[in-house]
Amino acid sequence: MNRPPRPHPESHYAATGHRAPPRPPLGGDQRADVCVIGGGFTGVSTALELAKKGFAVRLLEAHRIGWGASGRNGGQVGTGQRKDSFDLDSIVGREMSNRLWDLAEDAKTLIRERIAAYDIECELKPGHLGVAWKKKELHWMEGYAEAIADRHGYPHMRFVPKSEIRQHVDSPVYHGGVLDMGTYHLHPLNYCLGLARGAVAEGAVLHEGSPVTRLEKTASGHRVATADGSVTADHVVVACNGYLGHPDTGDMLGLPGAIAPKIMPINNYIAATRPLSETEWRRLIPNDVCVSDTKFVIDYYRLSADRRLLFGGGESYSPRFPDNIADFVRKPLARAFPQLSGIEIDYAWGGTLAISLNRLPMVGRTPEGVFYAQGFSGNGVAITGVVGRAMADAIAGTAETFDVFATIPQPSFPGGTLLRYPALVAGMLWYALRDRLGS
């Protein structure tokens, strides 16, 4: 029988999340036009867009909607792709690079439109500050905002010199940065739950507590099985990202071998401090923007609506989380903000995301006709929205945007699923050492 769905892991997001009605587990043998596997941003976005087009959609989530990385992340809505336009030129060519920039801008617009259309309360706030961890990074930062404005007509970025940086973030470790007021940050779990409510309003059927045990091609389409039922559908969308084949969610039999070697599940961690006083929070990040640095293993943080510092820092590469996540995150937090080294931490949690080798999203369709999207590499809050819409359009017969994403190179990690972890850990240790050396 289907096991009861796990509740959302303890976190500041779960503690401040909106109440959402439980969605019944799948029971019996059902028929749908499309079966979506995974109840995070990608899966819910795809289900919403398909339902709007009139498709009969059933979504299967192993636990609760937003249980995975979509309900645990830093809530930062980035500008552009994970690689900037100039790096993208060498990977996909200038024309495709420009198209991917436009799609990333569409992604930010789509977030605002969905928040308005479905009345989603998710603490949307403007602004992102990218800060230089090393002094030598100021050279490219100084010209980056102007270069982006010239190339894309994007007027929202400006360079912040060393002399001004502490007016934006009260940390002694940064050498300058780039302020982008054309982007956002939000409460990710409440946004995901709001999208789910919108998908149901459009006609999609969502099932929680329904881990998939088998996926197979049949003469009539695809059969997706759980412990207590099945969905036979013309189309299947796999939207599991870092939880594809994860021990907490199970395997989709026959599928991980096709696409799992192209992503690397990694764990990332966030701590929420006690509420800050009026003086503390106004001094810490006066403009209330979100912040991320330029380290290879980045620190990222922002202020919550109840004036806590939500600080993300540190990664691990095994299925287990650290025994004490609060202490694990406290180290990078204290390095960025020495004045907060002893501050009380009220919540600390981790989540699993998936990175791709080139840090670009992996979108495609298997030879058996299964659609998939994964490997958002920490940039999924926004990009998952347009990817979900693109997959829905492709299923409906218009694959123009889907093909843009699908033509991004999708290299496998060296060593496949067995040897990718040792290679990754060795590389991460090297880059972590470079981060510590600084300058």
TIFI-517599 format. One line per field, with one value per residue (C-alpha): residue number from 1; y, x, z. Coordinates in nm, 4 decimals. Each point is the difference from the previous one (the first is absolute). Layout:
REM TIFI-517599
n: [NUM;...]
y: [Y;...]
x: [X;...]
z: [Z;...]
***
This chain:
REM TIFI-517599
n: [1;2;3;4;5;6;7;8;9;10;11;12;13;14;15;16;17;18;19;20;21;22;23;24;25;26;27;28;29;30;31;32;33;34;35;36;37;38;39;40;41;42;43;44;45;46;47;48;49;50;51;52;53;54;55;56;57;58;59;60;61;62;63;64;65;66;67;68;69;70;71;72;73;74;75;76;77;78;79;80;81;82;83;84;85;86;87;88;89;90;91;92;93;94;95;96;97;98;99;100;101;102;103;104;105;106;107;108;109;110;111;112;113;114;115;116;117;118;119;120;121;122;123;124;125;126;127;128;129;130;131;132;133;134;135;136;137;138;139;140;141;142;143;144;145;146;147;148;149;150;151;152;153;154;155;156;157;158;159;160;161;162;163;164;165;166;167;168;169;170;171;172;173;174;175;176;177;178;179;180;181;182;183;184;185;186;187;188;189;190;191;192;193;194;195;196;197;198;199;200;201;202;203;204;205;206;207;208;209;210;211;212;213;214;215;216;217;218;219;220;221;222;223;224;225;226;227;228;229;230;231;232;233;234;235;236;237;238;239;240;241;242;243;244;245;246;247;248;249;250;251;252;253;254;255;256;257;258;259;260;261;262;263;264;265;266;267;268;269;270;271;272;273;274;275;276;277;278;279;280;281;282;283;284;285;286;287;288;289;290;291;292;293;294;295;296;297;298;299;300;301;302;303;304;305;306;307;308;309;310;311;312;313;314;315;316;317;318;319;320;321;322;323;324;325;326;327;328;329;330;331;332;333;334;335;336;337;338;339;340;341;342;343;344;345;346;347;348;349;350;351;352;353;354;355;356;357;358;359;360;361;362;363;364;365;366;367;368;369;370;371;372;373;374;375;376;377;378;379;380;381;382;383;384;385;386;387;388;389;390;391;392;393;394;395;396;397;398;399;400;401;402;403;404;405;406;407;408;409;410;411;412;413;414;415;416;417;418;419;420;421;422;423;424;425;426;427;428;429;430;431;432;433;434;435;436;437;438;439]
y: [0.0000;0.3619;0.1247;0.3207;0.3021;0.1492;0.3483;0.2868;-0.0112;0.2338;0.3380;0.3667;-0.0458;-0.2864;0.1977;0.3017;-0.1914;0.0388;-0.2794;-0.2221;-0.2738;-0.3493;-0.1418;-0.3599;-0.2761;-0.1700;-0.2940;-0.2450;0.0042;0.3447;0.1497;0.3431;0.1852;0.0798;-0.1384;0.2292;-0.1540;0.2447;0.2720;0.2768;0.3167;-0.1849;-0.2601;0.2344;0.2630;-0.2615;-0.1311;0.3516;0.0893;-0.3312;0.0379;0.3515;-0.1524;-0.2466;-0.3160;-0.2529;0.0031;-0.2081;0.0910;-0.2519;0.1226;-0.2443;0.2214;0.3492;0.2667;0.2002;-0.2649;-0.0003;0.2808;0.2201;0.0428;0.0262;0.2285;0.3532;0.1607;0.2064;0.0752;0.0512;0.2080;-0.2004;-0.3600;-0.1641;0.0875;0.3626;0.1001;0.0235;-0.3489;-0.1293;0.1313;-0.2589;-0.2821;0.0574;0.2927;0.3640;-0.0329;-0.2791;0.1798;0.3058;-0.2200;-0.1551;0.3483;0.0936;-0.3166;0.0803;0.3422;-0.1693;-0.2177;0.3015;0.1445;-0.3339;-0.0048;0.3410;-0.0998;-0.3206;0.1736;0.2465;-0.2554;-0.2463;0.2484;-0.1621;0.1559;-0.0820;0.3132;0.1082;0.2669;0.1659;0.0029;-0.2144;0.0947;-0.2140;0.0587;-0.0583;-0.2494;0.0709;0.3387;-0.1092;-0.0637;0.3730;0.0361;-0.1913;0.1191;0.3628;-0.0461;-0.2675;0.2205;0.2275;-0.2977;-0.1555;0.3334;0.0397;-0.3539;-0.0605;0.3481;-0.0959;0.3195;-0.1430;-0.0860;0.2261;-0.0501;0.0551;0.0933;-0.1008;0.3445;-0.0509;-0.3705;0.0225;0.2365;-0.3042;-0.2880;0.0389;-0.2501;0.0724;-0.2760;0.1266;0.2118;0.1377;-0.1376;0.0368;0.1146;-0.1266;0.1565;-0.1808;-0.3295;-0.1411;-0.2277;-0.1795;-0.2671;-0.3062;-0.2454;0.2422;0.0725;-0.3724;-0.0592;0.2941;-0.1473;-0.3297;0.1768;0.1639;-0.3330;-0.1522;0.3029;-0.0562;-0.3641;-0.2018;-0.2879;-0.0184;-0.3070;0.0079;-0.3042;-0.1759;-0.1044;-0.1551;-0.3627;-0.0682;0.1841;-0.1982;0.0538;-0.1675;-0.0372;0.2739;0.2430;-0.0212;-0.1655;0.1636;-0.2239;0.0673;-0.2428;0.0558;0.0925;0.1035;0.2694;-0.0863;0.3108;0.1093;0.2071;-0.0100;0.2843;-0.0837;0.3007;-0.1472;0.1855;-0.0879;-0.2580;-0.2173;-0.3390;0.1557;-0.2414;0.2294;-0.0128;-0.3190;-0.0845;0.0269;-0.3396;0.0118;0.3777;0.1004;-0.1960;0.2300;0.3402;-0.0386;0.0055;0.3501;0.1520;0.0012;0.0146;0.2185;0.1217;0.3640;0.1524;0.3053;0.1402;0.2533;0.2208;0.1331;0.3090;0.3027;0.3281;0.3025;0.1358;-0.3315;-0.0723;0.3559;-0.0030;-0.3501;0.0319;0.3513;-0.0365;-0.3442;-0.1587;-0.3578;-0.0593;-0.2660;-0.0047;-0.1187;-0.2985;-0.3325;-0.1356;0.3149;0.1673;0.1427;0.1751;0.2392;0.1341;-0.1670;0.1832;-0.0557;0.1542;-0.3095;-0.0475;-0.3063;-0.1018;-0.2742;-0.1373;-0.3251;-0.3134;-0.3734;-0.2792;-0.3107;-0.1052;0.0922;0.3504;0.1255;-0.0986;0.3662;0.2160;0.3171;-0.0352;-0.0913;0.3246;0.2140;-0.0152;0.1790;0.2286;0.1142;0.0486;0.2344;0.1691;-0.0213;0.2097;-0.2866;-0.2837;-0.0896;0.0822;-0.2458;-0.2193;-0.0982;-0.2198;-0.1876;-0.2333;-0.1525;-0.1023;-0.1856;0.1725;-0.1176;0.1614;-0.0708;-0.0161;0.3340;0.1459;0.0439;-0.1545;-0.3429;-0.0218;-0.2732;-0.3062;-0.3598;-0.2443;-0.1457;0.3405;0.1027;0.3732;0.1070;0.3143;0.0103;0.1390;0.3594;0.0388;0.2435;0.2199;-0.1789;0.2380;0.1951;-0.2222;-0.2936;0.2133;0.0565;-0.3567;-0.1318;0.2199;-0.1145;-0.3674;0.0635;0.1821;-0.2886;-0.2549;0.2224;0.0008;0.3215;-0.0868;0.3212;0.0960;-0.3623;-0.0456;0.2989;-0.1690;-0.3466;0.1112;0.1035;-0.2512;-0.2664;-0.1629;-0.2870;0.0175;-0.1968;-0.3506;-0.0151;-0.0544;-0.2083;0.2127;0.3508;0.0586;-0.0579;0.2297;0.2658;-0.0111;0.0339;0.3003;0.1625;-0.0342;0.1757;0.2886;0.0236;0.0396;0.2825;0.1657;-0.0113;0.1454;0.2955;0.3099]
x: [0.0000;0.1053;0.1819;-0.1265;0.1723;0.2784;-0.0804;0.2136;0.3358;0.0308;0.1167;-0.0868;-0.1953;-0.2060;-0.0637;-0.1264;-0.1556;-0.3653;-0.2320;-0.0576;-0.2617;0.1463;-0.0334;-0.1281;0.2410;-0.0565;-0.2374;-0.1124;0.0779;-0.0474;0.0211;0.1393;0.1353;0.3185;0.1547;0.2499;0.2418;0.1247;-0.1755;0.2604;0.0215;0.0570;-0.2706;-0.2655;0.0795;-0.0337;-0.3276;-0.1399;0.0840;-0.1325;-0.3271;-0.0428;0.0228;-0.2768;0.2053;-0.1058;0.2987;0.0919;0.3064;0.1669;0.2104;0.1692;-0.0540;-0.1563;-0.0085;0.3227;0.1560;0.3330;0.2321;-0.2888;-0.1118;0.3445;0.2151;0.1297;-0.2927;0.2195;-0.1319;0.3072;0.0475;0.1147;0.1112;0.2454;0.2707;0.0117;-0.0572;0.3702;0.0774;-0.3096;0.1289;0.2770;-0.2393;-0.3025;0.0932;-0.1006;-0.3450;-0.1063;0.1623;-0.2153;-0.3091;0.0779;0.0375;-0.3440;-0.1509;0.1537;-0.1629;-0.3282;0.0456;0.0054;-0.3082;-0.1774;0.0577;-0.1628;-0.2894;-0.0674;0.0162;-0.2624;-0.2176;-0.0208;0.0276;0.3165;0.1314;0.3710;0.1793;0.1276;0.2703;0.2282;0.3749;0.3125;0.3561;0.2819;0.3118;0.3668;0.1753;0.3368;0.1448;0.1024;-0.3679;-0.0707;0.1563;-0.2768;-0.2697;0.0728;-0.0753;-0.2673;-0.3029;0.0868;0.0646;-0.3377;-0.1748;0.1678;-0.0729;-0.3490;-0.1346;-0.0219;0.0155;-0.0382;0.3618;0.2721;0.3487;0.0518;0.3608;0.1855;-0.0578;-0.3791;-0.0471;-0.0595;-0.2883;-0.1734;0.1233;0.1723;0.2804;0.3743;0.0935;-0.1276;0.1907;-0.2947;-0.2893;-0.2783;-0.3457;-0.2913;-0.3367;-0.1764;-0.0249;-0.1665;-0.0009;-0.2934;-0.1271;0.0492;-0.2286;-0.2918;0.0619;-0.0015;-0.3158;-0.1626;0.0891;-0.1543;-0.3188;-0.0028;0.0552;-0.2968;-0.2125;0.0865;-0.1097;0.3137;-0.0273;0.2857;0.0863;0.2298;0.1445;0.0305;0.3596;0.0404;0.1143;0.0020;-0.0117;-0.0475;-0.0842;-0.3203;-0.1900;-0.2374;0.2625;0.1672;-0.0939;0.1154;-0.0489;-0.0083;-0.0618;-0.3763;-0.0782;0.1161;-0.0418;-0.0096;0.0815;0.0876;0.2899;0.2194;0.2059;0.2744;0.0733;0.1947;0.3326;0.2316;-0.2468;0.0089;0.0899;0.0432;-0.0536;-0.2719;-0.2077;0.0912;0.1040;-0.1944;0.0997;0.1837;0.0304;0.2956;0.2381;-0.0892;0.0277;0.1367;0.3705;-0.0516;-0.0808;0.1687;-0.2191;0.1633;-0.1202;-0.0164;-0.0844;-0.1759;-0.0258;-0.2537;0.1130;-0.2143;-0.1990;0.2266;-0.0681;-0.0989;0.3553;0.1624;-0.1960;0.0125;0.3781;0.0530;-0.1657;-0.1508;-0.1727;-0.1430;0.1433;0.1195;0.3747;0.2315;0.3768;0.2432;0.1483;-0.0175;-0.2038;-0.2024;-0.1492;-0.3464;-0.2325;-0.2885;-0.2319;-0.3341;-0.3271;0.0368;0.3515;0.2139;0.3172;-0.0475;0.3576;0.0916;0.3514;0.1902;-0.0604;0.0414;0.0039;-0.1292;-0.3605;0.0408;-0.0328;0.2403;-0.0980;-0.0223;-0.1047;-0.0084;0.3684;0.0807;-0.1526;0.1229;0.3570;-0.0623;-0.2545;0.2591;0.2586;-0.2348;-0.1386;0.2441;-0.2400;-0.2541;0.2392;-0.1846;-0.3548;-0.2782;-0.1115;-0.3655;-0.0230;0.2539;-0.0770;0.1371;-0.1235;0.1160;0.0361;0.1477;0.2835;0.0917;0.3569;-0.0285;-0.2426;-0.2725;-0.3485;-0.0492;-0.3251;-0.0850;-0.1934;0.1187;-0.0191;-0.3079;-0.1700;0.0311;0.0512;0.2419;0.1478;0.2752;0.3432;-0.1028;0.3196;-0.1336;-0.1812;-0.3331;-0.2331;-0.0589;0.1118;-0.2217;-0.3027;0.0858;0.1285;-0.3335;-0.1827;0.2322;-0.0681;-0.3744;0.0260;0.2005;-0.2596;-0.2640;0.1962;0.2047;0.3598;0.1839;0.0982;0.0424;0.2493;0.2027;0.0547;0.0361;0.2876;0.2167;0.2861;-0.0641;0.3353;0.0170;0.2155;0.3240;-0.0341;-0.3781;-0.2157;0.2616;0.3146;-0.1434;0.0001;0.3743;0.0856;-0.2423;0.1281;0.3612;-0.0940;-0.2078;0.2828;0.2339;-0.2399;-0.0826;0.3726;0.0152;-0.2995;0.1764;0.3196;-0.1972;0.1563]
z: [0.0000;-0.0466;0.3074;0.1621;-0.1534;0.2030;0.1270;-0.1177;0.1808;0.2951;-0.1272;0.0181;-0.3227;0.1403;0.3194;-0.1972;-0.2894;-0.0916;0.0975;-0.3015;-0.0167;-0.0368;-0.3478;-0.0001;-0.1037;-0.3311;0.0226;-0.2647;-0.3698;-0.1510;-0.3490;-0.0868;-0.2984;0.1933;0.3187;0.1724;0.2520;0.2618;0.1991;0.0017;-0.2093;-0.3279;0.0391;0.1359;-0.2657;-0.2734;0.1415;0.0297;-0.3594;-0.1351;0.1908;-0.1384;-0.3479;0.0783;0.0586;0.2623;0.2360;0.3021;0.2049;0.2326;0.2930;0.2380;0.3064;0.0163;-0.2692;0.0333;0.2250;-0.1863;-0.1051;-0.1179;0.3604;0.1579;-0.2195;0.0393;-0.1840;-0.2319;-0.3494;-0.2167;-0.3126;-0.3012;0.0023;0.2408;-0.2549;-0.1124;-0.3612;-0.0822;0.1285;-0.1772;-0.3325;0.0034;0.0956;-0.2238;-0.2265;0.0229;-0.1578;0.2351;0.2929;-0.0669;-0.0231;0.3371;0.1491;-0.1320;0.1456;0.3390;-0.0138;-0.0943;0.3079;0.2319;-0.1695;0.0313;0.3759;0.0382;-0.2265;0.1909;0.3368;-0.1246;-0.1809;0.2903;0.2873;0.1371;0.3206;-0.0016;0.1275;-0.3418;0.0374;-0.2589;-0.0315;-0.0042;0.0907;-0.1362;0.2103;-0.0827;0.2271;-0.1645;-0.0849;-0.3498;-0.0867;0.0052;-0.3449;-0.1781;0.2392;-0.0758;-0.3681;0.0288;0.0658;-0.2934;-0.2279;0.0852;-0.0560;-0.3398;-0.1120;0.1366;0.0720;0.3670;0.2120;0.3514;0.0895;0.1324;0.1364;0.3743;0.0864;0.3158;0.1473;-0.0161;0.0612;0.3758;-0.0623;-0.1521;0.2152;0.3378;-0.0576;0.0015;-0.2456;-0.3355;-0.2516;-0.1981;-0.1977;-0.2544;0.1113;-0.2121;0.0808;-0.2838;0.1838;0.3122;0.3007;0.1596;0.2412;-0.2209;0.1777;0.0004;-0.3678;-0.0821;0.2031;-0.1779;-0.3389;0.1094;0.0992;-0.3424;-0.1757;0.1831;-0.0864;-0.3667;0.0234;0.0780;0.2488;0.2522;0.2053;0.3036;0.1755;-0.3363;-0.0706;-0.3425;-0.0022;-0.3712;-0.3313;-0.3184;-0.3652;-0.1118;-0.3256;0.1130;0.1297;0.3402;0.3262;0.3245;0.3019;0.3737;0.2855;-0.0126;-0.3567;-0.3423;-0.2614;-0.3675;-0.1997;-0.3508;0.1367;0.3095;0.1473;0.2512;0.2226;0.2924;-0.0389;0.2921;0.1288;-0.3106;0.1444;0.3465;0.2916;0.1381;-0.3180;-0.1826;-0.3548;-0.3213;-0.1311;-0.3297;-0.0059;0.2222;-0.2236;-0.2876;0.1666;0.3555;-0.1058;-0.1350;0.3399;0.3389;0.3125;0.2667;0.3386;0.1010;0.3386;0.1439;0.3525;0.1273;0.2872;0.2788;-0.1030;-0.0288;0.1725;-0.2033;0.0301;-0.0915;-0.3152;-0.1313;0.0378;-0.1365;-0.3436;-0.0095;-0.3388;0.0847;-0.3156;-0.0221;-0.0209;-0.1426;-0.0312;-0.2665;0.1812;-0.1809;0.2925;0.0400;0.3035;-0.0628;0.2384;0.0511;0.2686;0.0639;0.0514;0.3749;-0.0091;0.0295;-0.1967;-0.2225;-0.0767;-0.2447;0.0026;-0.0355;-0.2042;0.0428;-0.2537;0.1777;0.0672;0.3693;0.1410;0.2717;0.3538;0.1002;-0.2935;0.2110;0.0897;-0.3600;-0.1310;0.2881;-0.1326;-0.3333;0.1706;0.2548;-0.2750;-0.1864;0.3126;0.2930;0.2072;-0.0210;0.0843;0.3199;-0.1066;0.0850;-0.2885;0.0227;-0.3120;-0.2090;-0.2885;-0.3153;-0.3408;-0.3073;-0.3345;-0.3279;-0.1889;-0.3601;-0.1216;-0.1836;0.2620;-0.2633;0.0141;-0.1552;-0.1920;-0.2444;-0.1010;0.0270;-0.2934;0.1711;-0.0189;0.3673;0.0552;0.2727;0.1526;0.2605;0.0899;0.0714;0.2046;0.2571;-0.2523;0.0003;0.1826;-0.3193;-0.2877;0.0984;-0.0845;-0.3649;-0.0324;0.1283;-0.2460;-0.2807;0.0729;0.0056;-0.3350;-0.1480;0.1109;-0.1569;-0.3271;0.0154;0.0815;-0.0886;0.3558;0.1076;-0.2849;0.1193;0.3358;-0.1515;-0.2268;0.2973;0.0193;0.2643;0.0865;0.2473;0.3099;-0.0399;0.1378;-0.0288;0.3058;0.1862;-0.0295;-0.0313;0.3783;0.0605;-0.2899;0.1236;0.3584;-0.1175;-0.2139;0.2732;0.2523;-0.2413;-0.0596;0.3703;0.0698;-0.2564;0.1708;0.3378;-0.1439;-0.1391;-0.1666]
***
